[in-house]
Amino acid sequence: MDYTLLANAKDVIVALFYLVSAILFVLGIKNLSKPKTAPRGNMLGAAGMLVAFLTALVDFGVVVDPASETITTQFQYWYILLAAIILGSFIGVYSAIKVKMTGMPQMVAIFNGFGGAASFLVAGVFYSFEIAVGNTLGVPLLIATFLSGLIGAVTFTGSFIAYAKLQGLKIIPDKPLVFKGDLAFKGLLLVVLLVLGGLMIVNSTMPIYYWLVVLGGFILGVFLVIGIGGADMPVVISLLNSYSGIAAAATGFVLGNTVLIIAGSLVGASGIILTLIMCKAMNRSLLNVFFGGFGGSKSTEQTDDIYEGKVTSTNADEVAMILETAQRVAIVPGYGMAVARAATAVRQLTDQLEKANIEVIFGIHPVAGRMPGHMNVLLAEENIAYEKLLDLETINPTFDKTDIVIVIGANDVVNPVAREANSPISGMPILDVDKARSVVVIKRSLSPGFAGIPNPLFAKDNTLMLFGDGKQAVEDIIKAYKEL
Amino acid sequence: MTLIYLITIFAMTVFLGFELITKVPATLHTPLMSGSNAISGITIVGAVGVLLTQLTYGEVGIFPFILAAIALLFATINVVGGFVVSHRMLDKFRGKK
């Protein structure tokens, strides 16, 4: 038998199967772009992963050596492999099934963190191996290893801090935690990391520098995310998602593996796009998100001027009465609706209104919820058809033809101040609910949203405030509506 | 030579990624994100690699071996959890009519 030929054949077959899995990933993401084909898209992605995994078993497990004319397998530690796969699958499936839809952002964050960790571990172990057998790594490979370690480590701790914030763990405040010299500290840390990277390249046989980079990345990840407020979480989650992809791609460069590069850069690109969409939806730059300290509590001085004597309070009976005369009702939900567990009540109200031939639509702001598209998932869980969920550009021109807008648990995204200059949210795209004939705002109090500013919408003539718990308020409206 | 070939793949894929993702509507951003998150667990291939090639490198000690096993565990959680959670979400989108 010609072992050289056999070795080449194995390499070609392995490469072809990696290509198949890369194509499956691309098709998967393509199919994810339409609600109808999205489940298939997810399946294609999973199939791609299975192909990649099986190919990796052959790639690394079967060694054809033309020099000694032998074929050896390297499955001696198969039980460790199996144990890791079974345990990992169990943990993955268990947490994926257990998680509530409101908790989706922190779930994605934590999975993301694991992905980042896997990347810096793989790159680090590979690097140690190469040094152990006396191979010297070239500068490009060392740079890739450095990036994999740094980005993977930042993703790991950053994701866990994001998880803690989203989960509301007491150890980490939801409010941005900014201390004196915070910026200088992050800057210094970055310089230290770059120096370590330089040392790593100069002393290419000392893996200790790599692990110091990882350690520095851990610290950087913590401080990058800890200073960010709850309202900016959609941006952070998107960005961390992108990082985990970039870390995987960097690991691909370290190993010289194409499927890692392709899958990693697809995810990296996807995360960056979502990050930019989120930034645009808040009219803020990425730099501003990381260094701006948005969501701090200042500028509440003229609150009284805005609200004094102008806020009209209402009750469920009155809301039910005006709903009865309506032909078109728009509901604008914010994350507050999810917090109040009011989604089911909102769906019941929708059903009631639709029974009376009243058109009901939903206006979803891009940053409603805690991750991109989060509100859509929460409403989909209540069987509200996605055709009724309109995005900002679609619903805004229709508000002047809308009789009643019900705003529930949203604040900053309907604040008309955004259309004026000199406010923290100036220029942020908002839902123009004030153009509707009347607006009902369901809210606990007049307290400000994440931006920490008063909302003149609440004081407008055509705005009625229904104070109370979101779920209770909607249930009261349904009850009053049925009794009419 | 190999490096430039890998960089070419990287650059082309980034462009392809931008093209694909900009077409995804806001409604599907969350499942897209958890699905792509699962795909970023592709490091599972690398984890399998470093775990299986232990012997090629001879005695490298127990420490890298444990790290490789942990990498595989983490990557598996990322992959399996990510796809299952996306599936659950997409089921809810499909559920009505």
Interface residues (C-beta under 8 A of the other chain):
Chain A: F25 V26 G28 I29 K30 L32 S33 K34 P35 A38 P39 G41 N42 M43 G45 A46 G48 M49 A52 F53 T55 A56 L57 D59 F60 G61 V63 Q74 F75 Q76 Y77 I80 L81 A83 A84 I85 L87 G88 S89 I91 G92 V93 S95 A96 I97 V99 M101 M104 M107 V108 F111 N112 F114 G115 A117 A118 S119 L121 V122 A123 G124 V125 F126 S128 F129 A132 V133 P140 I237 S238 N241 S244 G245 A247 A248 A249 T251 G252 F253 V254 L255 G256 N257 T258 V259 L260 I261 I262 A263 G264 S265 L266 V267 G268 A269 S270 G271 I273 L274 I277 I364 P366 M371 P372 G373 H374 N376 V377 A380 E381 N383 I384 A385 Y386 L389 D391
Chain B: T2 L3 L6 I9 F10 T13 V14 F15 L16 G17 F18 L20 I21 T22 K23 V24 P25 A26 T27 L28 H29 T30 P31 L32 M33 S34 G35 S36 N37 A38 I39 S40 G41 I42 T43 I44 V45 G46 A47 V48 G49 V50 L51 L52 T53 Q54 L55 T56 Y57 G58 V60 P64 F65 L67 A68 A69 I70 A71 L72 L73 F74 A75 T76 I77 N78 V79 V80 G81 G82 F83 V84 V85 S86 H87 R88 M89 L90 D91 K92 F93 R94 G95 K96 K97
